[in-house]
Amino acid sequence: MAAPRQVVDGLWRCLCPSINAALFQKTSRLRPSVPRRLTSTTAAAHEEDGSSTGLLTSNLTLSQQQKPVIDDGSQLTQRSKKTRPGKNQRIWQHEKANRKLLKEQYQHEVSSLPTTTTTTTTTTTATTGQPETPAITTPSLDILTLPDNTIPPSLLASLSTPTLLLTLTRLLTSHSKHSKRFTGLKIRSLVHYLVTDRHQPPNELLYRALVVANWDPERGSAWELEDILKEMDKASIAPSKEFWRAAIKLLAIHPDYTLRNLILRRIGVVYGEELIKEVREDVILGLLRERQEELALEALEEVVGWEEEGERRWMSGTGWDTVVHVLGKRGYTEEAFQVLMMRVGLETGREEGRGEEGRLDGVPMEVWYYMLEECSRESYLEGTKYLWGKLVEHGLVVPSDGMLNNTLNTGARHCDEELATGAFKELAGRGIKMTGLHYEALVDCYADQGKLEEALEVASIKAESYPGLKEESRSILRLLVREPEMANRMFEILGELKEKGRKVPASGPVALLEFVGLQGDMGALVDALERVQPLMEGSDWGLGYLCRQAKTAEDWNLIARAYPRIGPTMTVGKPLVTLNDTVRNLAADREGDLDLAFARLWDMGEHLVQRVAKYPTDDTLMALLDRCYWEKDSRIWAVIDLAREKGIQVDETDMKKLSTIPKPERFLLLAPAGKS
């Protein structure tokens, strides 16, 4: 490009942007005309190993003299492929043809139903004069049963055109029977050979074959279907019912919501509701693939209404099973169960399939088992209880151990005693070693139902089976909070268990103490501990709970006074920690009883088999020293001696300050080990 030309172009295009249109028209007239390339038939056919059998370009050439049946207003608008990737919102121009033009198209489609395949593959018998379909020769059967997705060129060359067309027709219906996974490469190869080598003109069969080839989950595309429809409209090739069925199925595999709606509206006007009902199953599956579950369920309810009105099935068993499976896997367990109940309701009045082996109420046993697994896993009570009673209680299925655990948890979570007990018995009957979680689920179930006696009975069995295992008391505590009058009844039940020689579960006394502790009355809590401590089998948990609830010096005084009554029963845990806390808090608070502090310090010695350097702790001794110095108590000298034994040095200056405090001859702070 010359320099002046560059200056003029750049200057004018900056100052006057409208000149771009004129420049474009001028340059376009200078470009040589290029034949139009059909995008729907130029997809390369790749083999599994990476090799390709190219379909080249312009496989299906259109006749320029043919006029479209529908005018330009009804055709799908042209769209640049550059706008397709990443464009969720697609702009489409809807069909604007009136009913008169659509009726003309319908008449044209009806008149063109005998396709090229039919006319080229029929012959006339000389004796009868009736048309007869020739038998497929052996080579064509070889094409159908080829293990791979390529066809040898020598095999294609040895067959006649009618045989190839008939073989293509058979491929459209039998492709899934001879391959592990449909790829469509064999169909594309055959169409490519018929168009390029046998010079077959474009017809409905060839376009339909390309649509079926796009069923390939990996290589198929809804965009190619759009291009095929444009070419067929331009070439006046009317789609048949089989074509529309294949197109809707393609959109179930490669969903395109807008294109599907345009096709459905066109089908509805041309063919009526009959074909709409026939393809509704593929529409539902396409909506599910688009994750539009609500629209899919609305369409399914419409299908149920159609089937209730007549005897014909509009949804296949596979379609029902797919809907249930997809909804269940995506977490819509309740909706999946409702779909299953819809199907059972429809199958109730039908005899077909009800007596078949492996089915229950016309539904495969696999679907029943799958729904039981999903409902129990998601703790969906309605579905789990219904399926448990229908399948497990009648011995129709044998649930796995995981399903039984999920069913037990579902019953416990929703307080369903019958369901939880049934799952527990089923687990126990298999000889499975039960864990604390199994018993805890039953305890929660009974407690949440208000059955205190049954809950404590199961808790007692758990305590006997797993001694030393930590026991939860949340559900029993919820029961006491909900029904406070059950507290006295709990004392009676725990006493009866002890009289029978049964092990008293720790969760019972713990729940009682926690319930009383919620009232905020330390006196009542101390009284409750005195009542339940004999049932706690020597555990010091109750005393530790009292210490955690104490907030004032008066609370610590109550605990210190109650210790002589509850302390001797403690044989497990040796409550050195709680005694140390009691002494420290009594000494640290000026309102605390110092005599009680030294009394509990004396009791601490009973639990020391040997002098333990950890108890009493340094902070406890410092609190006693400070309190004794403040009150000028002579027991300070015994505390100093004990502190020196533990390695705590007292400053000489402090010793001079203590000279005014009388020093007794001998005073013991800690009782000898094992003596009172």
C-alpha positions as CSV (number, residue, x, y, z in Angstrom):
1,M,0.0,0.0,0.0
2,A,1.4,3.4,-1.0
3,A,2.1,6.1,1.6
4,P,-0.6,8.6,0.3
5,R,-3.2,5.9,0.3
6,Q,-2.3,5.1,3.9
7,V,-2.7,8.7,5.0
8,V,-6.0,9.2,3.2
9,D,-7.4,6.0,4.6
10,G,-6.3,6.6,8.2
11,L,-7.4,10.3,8.1
12,W,-10.8,9.7,6.6
13,R,-11.6,6.7,8.8
14,C,-10.8,8.7,11.9
15,L,-12.7,11.8,10.9
16,C,-15.6,10.1,9.2
17,P,-16.3,6.5,10.5
18,S,-19.2,6.1,8.1
19,I,-16.7,5.8,5.2
20,N,-15.9,2.2,6.5
21,A,-19.1,0.9,4.8
22,A,-18.3,2.5,1.5
23,L,-14.7,1.1,1.6
24,F,-16.0,-2.4,2.5
25,Q,-18.5,-2.4,-0.4
26,K,-15.8,-1.3,-2.8
27,T,-13.3,-4.0,-1.7
28,S,-15.9,-6.7,-1.6
29,R,-16.7,-6.2,-5.3
30,L,-13.0,-6.9,-6.0
31,R,-13.0,-10.2,-4.2
32,P,-13.5,-13.3,-6.2
33,S,-16.7,-15.2,-5.5
34,V,-16.2,-18.3,-3.3
35,P,-18.7,-21.2,-3.4
36,R,-20.7,-21.5,-0.2
37,R,-19.5,-24.2,2.2
38,L,-21.9,-26.3,4.1
39,T,-20.8,-26.4,7.7
40,S,-23.2,-29.3,8.7
41,T,-21.4,-31.8,6.5
42,T,-17.8,-30.8,6.9
43,A,-17.1,-32.3,10.3
44,A,-14.1,-34.5,10.2
45,A,-14.6,-38.1,11.1
46,H,-11.9,-39.0,13.6
47,E,-11.2,-42.6,14.6
48,E,-10.5,-43.6,18.2
49,D,-6.7,-43.9,17.5
50,G,-6.5,-40.4,16.3
51,S,-6.6,-41.1,12.5
52,S,-9.2,-39.3,10.4
53,T,-11.4,-40.0,7.5
54,G,-12.1,-36.5,6.2
55,L,-15.5,-35.5,5.0
56,L,-13.9,-32.6,3.1
57,T,-16.1,-29.7,2.1
58,S,-19.5,-29.2,0.4
59,N,-20.6,-32.8,0.7
60,L,-24.3,-32.0,0.3
61,T,-24.5,-29.4,-2.5
62,L,-27.7,-27.4,-2.8
63,S,-29.6,-26.7,-6.0
64,Q,-29.7,-23.0,-6.7
65,Q,-32.9,-23.3,-8.7
66,Q,-34.9,-24.7,-5.8
67,K,-37.1,-22.3,-3.9
68,P,-37.7,-22.7,-0.2
69,V,-41.1,-23.8,1.0
70,I,-41.1,-21.3,3.9
71,D,-40.3,-17.7,3.1
72,D,-37.3,-15.8,4.6
73,G,-39.4,-14.6,7.6
74,S,-39.8,-18.2,8.9
75,Q,-36.2,-19.3,8.5
76,L,-33.8,-19.5,11.3
77,T,-31.8,-16.3,11.3
78,Q,-28.2,-16.4,10.3
79,R,-25.8,-16.2,13.1
80,S,-22.1,-15.7,13.1
81,K,-20.2,-18.6,14.7
82,K,-17.8,-16.1,16.4
83,T,-20.7,-15.2,18.8
84,R,-21.4,-18.8,19.8
85,P,-18.7,-19.8,22.3
86,G,-19.5,-18.3,25.7
87,K,-22.7,-16.7,24.7
88,N,-25.5,-17.8,27.1
89,Q,-28.0,-15.4,25.7
90,R,-28.6,-16.1,22.0
91,I,-30.7,-13.8,19.8
92,W,-33.1,-15.7,17.7
93,Q,-35.7,-14.4,15.3
94,H,-38.8,-16.6,15.8
95,E,-40.7,-18.1,12.9
96,K,-43.2,-15.5,11.5
97,A,-44.9,-17.6,8.8
98,N,-48.6,-17.8,9.1
99,R,-50.7,-20.9,9.2
100,K,-51.3,-20.9,5.4
101,L,-47.6,-21.2,4.7
102,L,-47.2,-23.9,7.4
103,K,-50.0,-25.9,5.8
104,E,-48.3,-25.7,2.5
105,Q,-45.1,-27.0,4.1
106,Y,-47.1,-29.8,5.7
107,Q,-48.6,-30.8,2.4
108,H,-45.1,-30.7,0.9
109,E,-43.8,-32.9,3.7
110,V,-46.6,-35.4,3.2
111,S,-46.0,-35.6,-0.5
112,S,-42.3,-36.1,0.0
113,L,-42.6,-38.9,2.7
114,P,-41.4,-41.6,0.3
115,T,-37.7,-40.7,0.6
116,T,-34.9,-41.3,-1.9
117,T,-33.9,-44.3,0.1
118,T,-37.3,-45.9,-0.4
119,T,-37.5,-45.2,-4.1
120,T,-34.0,-46.4,-4.8
121,T,-34.3,-49.5,-2.8
122,T,-37.6,-50.9,-4.1
123,T,-38.1,-53.1,-7.0
124,T,-41.1,-54.7,-8.7
125,T,-41.7,-58.4,-8.9
126,A,-42.6,-59.5,-12.3
127,T,-45.1,-62.1,-11.1
128,T,-47.0,-60.1,-8.5
129,G,-46.5,-56.5,-9.6
130,Q,-46.0,-55.5,-5.9
131,P,-43.0,-53.5,-4.7
132,E,-40.5,-55.6,-2.9
133,T,-37.5,-54.6,-0.7
134,P,-34.4,-56.4,-1.7
135,A,-32.6,-58.4,1.0
136,I,-29.4,-56.9,2.4
137,T,-26.4,-58.6,1.0
138,T,-23.6,-60.0,3.1
139,P,-21.2,-57.1,2.7
140,S,-23.9,-54.6,4.0
141,L,-24.2,-56.8,7.1
142,D,-20.5,-56.6,7.5
143,I,-20.8,-52.8,7.7
144,L,-23.4,-53.2,10.5
145,T,-21.2,-55.5,12.5
146,L,-17.8,-53.8,12.0
147,P,-16.1,-53.7,15.4
148,D,-14.6,-50.2,14.9
149,N,-16.2,-47.0,13.5
150,T,-14.5,-47.0,10.1
151,I,-15.6,-48.6,6.9
152,P,-12.9,-49.9,4.5
153,P,-13.1,-48.1,1.1
154,S,-12.9,-51.5,-0.7
155,L,-16.1,-52.7,1.0
156,L,-18.0,-49.5,0.1
157,A,-16.9,-49.8,-3.6
158,S,-18.2,-53.3,-3.8
159,L,-21.7,-52.4,-2.8
160,S,-24.5,-50.9,-5.0
161,T,-26.0,-47.5,-4.2
162,P,-29.4,-49.0,-3.2
163,T,-27.7,-51.4,-0.8
164,L,-25.7,-48.5,0.7
165,L,-28.8,-46.5,1.2
166,L,-30.6,-49.4,2.8
167,T,-27.5,-50.0,5.0
168,L,-27.5,-46.4,6.1
169,T,-31.2,-46.7,7.0
170,R,-30.4,-49.8,9.1
171,L,-27.4,-48.0,10.7
172,L,-29.7,-45.3,12.0
173,T,-31.7,-47.8,14.1
174,S,-29.1,-50.5,14.9
175,H,-26.0,-48.5,15.7
176,S,-26.2,-49.1,19.5
177,K,-26.3,-52.9,19.1
178,H,-22.9,-53.4,17.7
179,S,-20.7,-50.9,19.5
180,K,-19.7,-50.2,23.1
181,R,-20.1,-46.5,22.6
182,F,-21.8,-44.7,19.8
183,T,-19.5,-42.3,17.9
184,G,-21.3,-41.6,14.7
185,L,-18.1,-41.9,12.6
186,K,-19.4,-44.9,10.6
187,I,-22.5,-42.9,9.6
188,R,-20.5,-39.9,8.7
189,S,-18.2,-42.0,6.6
190,L,-21.1,-43.6,4.7
191,V,-22.8,-40.2,4.1
192,H,-19.5,-38.8,2.9
193,Y,-19.0,-41.7,0.4
194,L,-22.6,-41.5,-0.9
195,V,-22.3,-37.7,-1.6
196,T,-18.7,-37.5,-2.9
197,D,-18.3,-40.8,-4.8
198,R,-21.9,-41.9,-5.7
199,H,-23.0,-38.3,-6.2
200,Q,-26.2,-38.7,-4.2
201,P,-28.3,-35.4,-4.2
202,P,-29.2,-34.0,-0.8
203,N,-32.3,-35.6,0.7
204,E,-34.0,-36.0,4.0
205,L,-32.3,-39.4,4.7
206,L,-28.8,-38.0,4.4
207,Y,-29.6,-35.0,6.6
208,R,-31.3,-37.2,9.2
209,A,-28.2,-39.4,9.2
210,L,-26.1,-36.4,10.0
211,V,-28.4,-35.6,12.9
212,V,-28.1,-39.1,14.2
213,A,-24.3,-38.9,13.9
214,N,-24.4,-35.9,16.2
215,W,-25.7,-38.1,19.0
216,D,-22.1,-38.7,19.7
217,P,-21.6,-37.3,23.3
218,E,-18.1,-36.1,22.5
219,R,-18.1,-35.0,18.9
220,G,-21.8,-34.1,18.4
221,S,-23.0,-30.5,18.5
222,A,-26.4,-28.6,18.6
223,W,-24.8,-26.0,16.3
224,E,-24.6,-28.4,13.5
225,L,-28.3,-29.2,13.8
226,E,-29.0,-25.5,13.4
227,D,-26.9,-25.4,10.2
228,I,-28.7,-28.5,8.9
229,L,-32.1,-26.9,9.4
230,K,-31.0,-23.8,7.5
231,E,-29.7,-25.8,4.6
232,M,-32.9,-27.9,4.5
233,D,-35.1,-24.8,4.5
234,K,-33.1,-23.3,1.7
235,A,-33.2,-26.5,-0.4
236,S,-36.9,-27.1,0.2
237,I,-36.3,-30.4,1.9
238,A,-39.1,-31.0,4.3
239,P,-38.1,-32.8,7.6
240,S,-40.0,-36.0,8.4
241,K,-41.3,-37.1,11.8
242,E,-38.3,-39.3,12.1
243,F,-36.0,-36.3,11.5
244,W,-37.7,-34.3,14.3
245,R,-37.5,-37.2,16.7
246,A,-33.8,-37.5,16.0
247,A,-33.3,-33.7,16.4
248,I,-35.0,-33.6,19.8
249,K,-33.0,-36.6,20.9
250,L,-29.8,-34.7,19.8
251,L,-30.9,-31.8,21.9
252,A,-31.3,-34.1,24.9
253,I,-27.7,-35.0,24.5
254,H,-26.4,-31.6,23.5
255,P,-29.0,-29.3,25.0
256,D,-29.9,-25.9,23.5
257,Y,-33.0,-24.5,25.1
258,T,-33.8,-21.9,22.5
259,L,-33.4,-24.2,19.5
260,R,-35.4,-26.9,21.2
261,N,-38.3,-24.4,21.8
262,L,-38.3,-23.3,18.1
263,I,-38.4,-26.9,16.9
264,L,-41.2,-27.8,19.3
265,R,-43.3,-24.9,18.2
266,R,-42.7,-25.8,14.5
267,I,-43.6,-29.5,15.3
268,G,-46.7,-28.5,17.1
269,V,-48.1,-26.3,14.3
270,V,-47.2,-28.8,11.5
271,Y,-47.9,-32.2,13.1
272,G,-50.0,-31.3,16.1
273,E,-49.9,-32.6,19.7
274,E,-49.3,-36.2,18.8
275,L,-45.6,-35.7,17.8
276,I,-45.2,-33.3,20.7
277,K,-46.2,-36.0,23.1
278,E,-43.9,-38.6,21.4
279,V,-40.8,-36.4,21.9
280,R,-41.7,-35.2,25.4
281,E,-39.4,-37.8,27.0
282,D,-36.3,-36.5,25.2
283,V,-37.4,-32.9,26.1
284,I,-37.5,-33.9,29.8
285,L,-34.1,-35.5,29.6
286,G,-32.7,-32.4,27.9
287,L,-34.0,-30.2,30.6
288,L,-32.4,-32.4,33.2
289,R,-29.1,-32.2,31.4
290,E,-29.4,-28.4,31.4
291,R,-30.1,-28.6,35.2
292,Q,-33.5,-27.1,34.8
293,E,-35.1,-29.6,37.2
294,E,-38.2,-27.5,37.9
295,L,-39.1,-27.3,34.2
296,A,-38.4,-31.0,33.8
297,L,-40.8,-31.9,36.7
298,E,-43.5,-29.6,35.2
299,A,-43.1,-31.4,31.8
300,L,-43.2,-34.8,33.6
301,E,-46.4,-33.9,35.4
302,E,-47.9,-33.0,32.1
303,V,-46.9,-36.5,30.8
304,V,-48.6,-38.1,33.8
305,G,-51.8,-36.2,33.0
306,W,-51.6,-37.6,29.4
307,E,-51.1,-41.1,30.6
308,E,-53.9,-40.9,33.1
309,E,-56.3,-39.8,30.3
310,G,-55.4,-42.7,27.9
311,E,-53.8,-46.1,27.9
312,R,-50.7,-45.2,25.8
313,R,-47.3,-44.8,27.5
314,W,-45.6,-41.5,26.6
315,M,-42.6,-42.2,28.9
316,S,-40.5,-45.3,28.6
317,G,-39.3,-47.2,31.7
318,T,-35.8,-46.1,30.9
319,G,-36.9,-42.5,30.9
320,W,-38.6,-42.8,34.3
321,D,-35.5,-44.6,35.7
322,T,-33.2,-41.8,34.4
323,V,-35.3,-39.1,36.0
324,V,-35.3,-40.8,39.3
325,H,-31.6,-41.5,39.2
326,V,-30.6,-37.9,38.2
327,L,-32.8,-36.2,40.8
328,G,-31.5,-38.6,43.5
329,K,-27.8,-38.0,42.6
330,R,-28.3,-34.2,42.6
331,G,-29.7,-34.2,46.1
332,Y,-33.4,-33.8,45.2
333,T,-34.4,-36.9,47.1
334,E,-37.9,-35.8,47.9
335,E,-38.6,-35.0,44.3
336,A,-37.1,-38.3,43.1
337,F,-39.4,-40.2,45.6
338,Q,-42.4,-38.3,44.3
339,V,-41.5,-39.2,40.7
340,L,-41.3,-42.9,41.8
341,M,-44.7,-42.6,43.4
342,M,-46.1,-41.1,40.2
343,R,-44.9,-44.0,38.2
344,V,-46.2,-46.5,40.8
345,G,-49.6,-44.8,40.5
346,L,-49.6,-45.1,36.7
347,E,-48.5,-48.7,36.8
348,T,-51.2,-49.7,39.3
349,G,-53.9,-49.9,36.7
350,R,-51.8,-51.7,34.1
351,E,-51.1,-55.4,33.8
352,E,-48.1,-55.0,31.5
353,G,-44.9,-55.6,33.2
354,R,-46.4,-56.2,36.7
355,G,-45.7,-59.9,36.7
356,E,-42.3,-59.8,35.3
357,E,-39.4,-61.1,37.3
358,G,-37.2,-58.5,38.9
359,R,-40.0,-55.9,39.1
360,L,-42.3,-54.6,41.8
361,D,-45.5,-52.7,40.8
362,G,-44.0,-52.5,37.3
363,V,-40.8,-50.8,38.6
364,P,-37.4,-52.6,38.4
365,M,-36.0,-53.7,41.8
366,E,-32.8,-51.8,41.1
367,V,-34.8,-48.5,41.2
368,W,-36.5,-49.5,44.5
369,Y,-33.1,-50.4,46.1
370,Y,-31.5,-47.2,44.8
371,M,-34.3,-45.0,46.3
372,L,-34.0,-46.8,49.6
373,E,-30.3,-46.0,49.7
374,E,-30.8,-42.4,48.7
375,C,-33.7,-41.7,51.1
376,S,-31.9,-43.3,54.1
377,R,-28.7,-41.5,53.3
378,E,-30.4,-38.1,53.1
379,S,-32.5,-38.9,56.2
380,Y,-35.8,-38.4,54.3
381,L,-38.2,-40.0,56.7
382,E,-41.3,-40.3,54.4
383,G,-39.4,-42.1,51.7
384,T,-37.3,-44.2,54.0
385,K,-40.3,-45.4,56.1
386,Y,-42.4,-46.3,53.0
387,L,-39.6,-48.2,51.3
388,W,-38.5,-49.9,54.5
389,G,-42.0,-51.3,55.0
390,K,-42.5,-52.2,51.4
391,L,-39.1,-53.8,50.7
392,V,-37.2,-54.8,53.8
393,E,-40.1,-55.9,56.1
394,H,-41.4,-58.2,53.3
395,G,-38.0,-59.6,52.5
396,L,-37.8,-58.3,49.0
397,V,-34.4,-56.7,49.3
398,V,-31.4,-57.2,51.7
399,P,-30.1,-53.7,52.6
400,S,-26.4,-53.2,53.1
401,D,-24.9,-52.5,56.5
402,G,-24.5,-48.8,55.5
403,M,-28.1,-48.5,54.6
404,L,-29.1,-50.0,57.9
405,N,-27.0,-47.5,59.8
406,N,-28.5,-44.7,57.7
407,T,-32.0,-46.0,58.4
408,L,-31.3,-46.2,62.1
409,N,-30.0,-42.6,62.1
410,T,-33.0,-41.5,60.1
411,G,-35.4,-43.0,62.6
412,A,-33.5,-41.5,65.5
413,R,-33.3,-38.1,64.0
414,H,-37.1,-38.0,63.3
415,C,-38.0,-39.8,66.5
416,D,-39.5,-42.8,64.7
417,E,-39.2,-45.6,67.2
418,E,-40.5,-48.3,64.8
419,L,-38.1,-47.5,62.0
420,A,-35.0,-47.1,64.3
421,T,-35.8,-50.3,66.3
422,G,-36.3,-52.3,63.0
423,A,-33.0,-51.2,61.7
424,F,-31.3,-51.9,65.0
425,K,-32.7,-55.4,65.2
426,E,-31.7,-56.1,61.6
427,L,-28.1,-55.1,62.4
428,A,-28.1,-57.2,65.6
429,G,-29.5,-60.2,63.7
430,R,-26.5,-60.2,61.3
431,G,-24.1,-60.6,64.2
432,I,-22.5,-57.2,63.6
433,K,-20.6,-55.8,66.5
434,M,-22.6,-52.9,67.7
435,T,-20.9,-49.7,68.7
436,G,-21.8,-47.0,71.1
437,L,-23.2,-44.9,68.2
438,H,-25.9,-47.6,67.5
439,Y,-27.1,-47.5,71.1
440,E,-26.9,-43.7,71.3
441,A,-29.2,-43.4,68.3
442,L,-31.8,-45.5,70.0
443,V,-31.4,-43.5,73.2
444,D,-32.0,-40.3,71.3
445,C,-35.0,-41.8,69.6
446,Y,-36.7,-42.9,72.8
447,A,-35.8,-39.7,74.8
448,D,-37.1,-37.4,72.1
449,Q,-40.3,-39.3,72.1
450,G,-40.6,-38.9,75.9
451,K,-40.0,-42.5,76.7
452,L,-37.6,-42.0,79.6
453,E,-37.6,-45.6,80.9
454,E,-36.8,-47.1,77.5
455,A,-34.0,-44.6,76.9
456,L,-32.4,-45.4,80.3
457,E,-32.8,-49.1,79.6
458,V,-30.9,-48.8,76.3
459,A,-28.3,-46.6,78.0
460,S,-27.8,-49.2,80.7
461,I,-27.2,-51.9,78.0
462,K,-24.7,-49.6,76.3
463,A,-22.9,-49.0,79.6
464,E,-22.7,-52.8,80.3
465,S,-21.5,-53.5,76.7
466,Y,-18.9,-50.7,76.5
467,P,-17.6,-49.9,80.0
468,G,-15.6,-46.7,80.2
469,L,-17.0,-45.3,77.0
470,K,-18.0,-41.6,77.2
471,E,-21.8,-41.3,77.4
472,E,-23.8,-38.5,75.9
473,S,-26.8,-37.1,77.8
474,R,-28.0,-34.4,75.5
475,S,-31.3,-36.1,74.5
476,I,-32.1,-37.0,78.1
477,L,-31.4,-33.4,79.2
478,R,-33.7,-32.1,76.4
479,L,-36.4,-34.4,77.8
480,L,-36.0,-33.0,81.3
481,V,-36.0,-29.4,80.1
482,R,-39.1,-30.1,78.1
483,E,-40.9,-32.0,80.9
484,P,-39.4,-31.0,84.3
485,E,-41.7,-33.3,86.2
486,M,-39.8,-36.3,84.8
487,A,-36.8,-35.5,87.1
488,N,-38.3,-37.3,90.1
489,R,-39.2,-40.2,87.9
490,M,-35.6,-40.4,86.7
491,F,-34.4,-40.8,90.4
492,E,-36.8,-43.7,90.8
493,I,-35.8,-45.4,87.5
494,L,-32.1,-45.2,88.3
495,G,-32.7,-46.6,91.7
496,E,-34.6,-49.5,90.3
497,L,-31.8,-50.3,87.9
498,K,-29.3,-50.4,90.8
499,E,-31.6,-52.6,92.8
500,K,-31.8,-55.1,89.9
501,G,-28.0,-55.3,89.8
502,R,-27.9,-53.5,86.4
503,K,-25.3,-50.9,85.6
504,V,-26.5,-47.4,86.1
505,P,-25.6,-45.3,83.0
506,A,-23.6,-42.2,83.8
507,S,-25.8,-40.3,81.4
508,G,-28.7,-40.4,83.8
509,P,-27.1,-38.7,86.8
510,V,-25.2,-36.4,84.6
511,A,-28.4,-35.2,82.9
512,L,-30.0,-34.7,86.3
513,L,-27.2,-32.6,87.6
514,E,-27.1,-30.5,84.4
515,F,-30.8,-30.0,84.6
516,V,-30.6,-28.8,88.2
517,G,-27.6,-26.7,87.4
518,L,-29.7,-24.8,84.8
519,Q,-31.9,-23.5,87.6
520,G,-28.9,-21.5,89.1
521,D,-29.5,-22.7,92.7
522,M,-26.2,-24.1,94.2
523,G,-28.0,-25.4,97.3
524,A,-30.4,-27.5,95.2
525,L,-27.4,-28.7,93.1
526,V,-25.5,-29.8,96.2
527,D,-28.6,-31.7,97.4
528,A,-29.1,-33.3,94.0
529,L,-25.4,-34.5,94.0
530,E,-25.9,-36.0,97.4
531,R,-28.8,-38.0,96.0
532,V,-27.2,-39.2,92.8
533,Q,-23.6,-39.7,94.0
534,P,-24.3,-43.2,95.3
535,L,-25.5,-44.1,91.8
536,M,-22.4,-42.8,90.1
537,E,-20.2,-45.7,91.1
538,G,-17.5,-43.7,92.8
539,S,-17.1,-41.1,90.0
540,D,-15.9,-37.7,90.9
541,W,-17.6,-36.0,87.9
542,G,-20.4,-34.6,90.1
543,L,-18.0,-32.8,92.4
544,G,-16.1,-31.4,89.4
545,Y,-19.4,-30.2,88.0
546,L,-20.1,-28.4,91.3
547,C,-16.8,-26.6,91.1
548,R,-17.4,-25.5,87.5
549,Q,-20.8,-24.0,88.6
550,A,-19.5,-22.2,91.7
551,K,-19.2,-18.4,91.3
552,T,-19.2,-16.9,94.8
553,A,-17.5,-17.6,98.1
554,E,-20.8,-18.9,99.5
555,D,-21.0,-21.5,96.7
556,W,-17.5,-22.7,97.6
557,N,-18.5,-22.8,101.3
558,L,-21.4,-25.1,100.4
559,I,-19.2,-27.4,98.4
560,A,-16.6,-27.6,101.2
561,R,-19.3,-28.4,103.7
562,A,-20.9,-31.1,101.5
563,Y,-17.6,-32.9,100.8
564,P,-17.6,-35.0,104.0
565,R,-20.9,-36.5,102.9
566,I,-20.1,-37.1,99.3
567,G,-16.3,-37.5,99.4
568,P,-16.1,-41.0,100.9
569,T,-18.1,-42.5,98.0
570,M,-15.6,-41.3,95.5
571,T,-13.3,-44.1,94.5
572,V,-12.6,-43.3,90.9
573,G,-10.5,-40.3,89.8
574,K,-9.3,-39.3,93.3
575,P,-10.6,-35.7,93.4
576,L,-7.3,-34.0,94.0
577,V,-8.0,-31.4,91.4
578,T,-11.4,-30.4,92.8
579,L,-10.1,-30.3,96.4
580,N,-7.2,-28.2,95.3
581,D,-9.6,-25.7,93.5
582,T,-11.8,-25.7,96.6
583,V,-8.9,-24.8,99.0
584,R,-7.5,-22.1,96.7
585,N,-10.9,-20.4,96.1
586,L,-11.8,-20.5,99.8
587,A,-8.4,-19.0,100.8
588,A,-8.3,-16.4,98.0
589,D,-11.7,-14.9,98.9
590,R,-11.8,-12.9,102.2
591,E,-15.4,-14.1,102.7
592,G,-14.4,-17.7,102.3
593,D,-14.2,-19.9,105.4
594,L,-10.5,-20.4,106.2
595,D,-11.3,-23.3,108.6
596,L,-13.0,-25.2,105.8
597,A,-10.1,-24.5,103.5
598,F,-7.7,-26.2,106.0
599,A,-10.2,-29.0,106.5
600,R,-10.2,-29.8,102.8
601,L,-6.4,-29.4,102.7
602,W,-6.3,-32.1,105.3
603,D,-8.7,-34.3,103.2
604,M,-6.3,-33.9,100.3
605,G,-3.7,-35.8,102.2
606,E,-6.0,-38.9,102.3
607,H,-5.8,-39.2,98.5
608,L,-2.0,-38.9,98.4
609,V,-0.4,-42.3,98.5
610,Q,2.9,-40.6,98.2
611,R,3.8,-36.9,98.5
612,V,3.0,-35.6,95.0
613,A,4.9,-32.5,94.1
614,K,2.0,-31.2,92.1
615,Y,-0.6,-31.0,94.9
616,P,-1.2,-28.8,96.6
617,T,-0.2,-26.4,93.8
618,D,2.0,-23.4,94.3
619,D,-0.9,-20.9,93.7
620,T,-2.9,-22.7,96.4
621,L,-0.1,-22.4,98.9
622,M,0.5,-18.7,98.1
623,A,-3.3,-18.1,98.6
624,L,-3.1,-19.8,102.0
625,L,0.0,-17.8,103.0
626,D,-1.6,-14.5,102.0
627,R,-4.9,-15.3,103.8
628,C,-3.1,-16.5,107.0
629,Y,-0.9,-13.4,107.1
630,W,-3.9,-11.1,106.6
631,E,-5.7,-12.8,109.5
632,K,-2.6,-13.3,111.6
633,D,-3.4,-17.0,111.8
634,S,-0.7,-19.2,113.5
635,R,-1.2,-22.0,110.9
636,I,0.9,-19.9,108.5
637,W,4.0,-21.5,109.9
638,A,2.8,-25.0,108.9
639,V,2.0,-23.6,105.4
640,I,5.6,-22.2,105.2
641,D,7.1,-25.5,106.1
642,L,5.0,-27.2,103.4
643,A,6.0,-24.6,100.9
644,R,9.7,-25.2,101.7
645,E,9.2,-28.9,101.2
646,K,7.9,-28.1,97.7
647,G,10.9,-25.8,97.0
648,I,9.2,-22.5,97.6
649,Q,11.6,-20.1,99.3
650,V,10.2,-17.4,101.7
651,D,12.1,-14.1,101.8
652,E,13.9,-13.1,105.0
653,T,12.2,-9.7,105.0
654,D,8.8,-11.5,105.0
655,M,10.0,-13.7,107.8
656,K,10.7,-10.6,110.0
657,K,7.1,-9.4,109.3
658,L,5.8,-12.8,110.6
659,S,7.6,-12.5,113.9
660,T,4.6,-11.0,115.5
661,I,2.5,-14.2,114.7
662,P,2.8,-16.9,117.4
663,K,4.3,-20.2,116.3
664,P,2.7,-23.4,117.5
665,E,4.8,-26.3,118.6
666,R,3.5,-28.8,115.9
667,F,0.7,-28.6,113.4
668,L,-0.1,-31.0,110.5
669,L,-1.7,-29.6,107.3
670,L,-2.0,-32.9,105.4
671,A,-3.5,-36.0,106.8
672,P,-1.3,-39.1,106.6
673,A,-1.9,-41.1,103.4
674,G,-4.9,-43.3,103.7
675,K,-5.9,-42.0,107.2
676,S,-8.5,-39.6,108.3
